[in-house]
């Protein structure tokens, strides 16, 4: 049995670190979100910040953009050029994706300073890409309403998950390259 442990230690270590960190961080995030559930009916602070920053990005590019609470308390509404285009909810803030990214990089940790630096840079990049993604999808839906489902369900999720995949591949490349490179 001990020989199996030694043989499969790197794989088991990755699985335990990934699943452990992902589970713990997800539980913390769930606990945080639970304070915003009914009867409060208000979006969490992170989602509000993402909405405000998305609004500012759209305005910076010359669009008449407005993000505000929806009267039924179901999230934040996004209006572009006077047209209601989307509802911004907790799942749009990319925190779950950041937890996934963090857990993967932690499971492949290679020196704490290097790992922490990559995690921090990756989380900032994911956050920024998500803001840009939300601004782009809002503008795209305002101008191409007939493509709403394709934009929301395929193209824009593909952007954020594809970006995270590229970060993971870069991280593996970074830790696997020879020391003299």
Buried (B, 14 or more C-beta within 10 A) or exposed (E): EEEEEEEEEEEEEBEEBBEEBBEEBBEEBEEEBEEBEEEEEBBBEBBBBBBBBBBBBBEEEEBEBBBEBBEEEEBBBBBBEEEEBBEBBBEBBBBBBBBBBBBBBBBBBBEEEEBEEBBEEBBEBBBEBBBBBBBBBBBBBBEEEEEBEEBBEEBBBEBBEEBBEEBBEEBBEEBEEEEEE
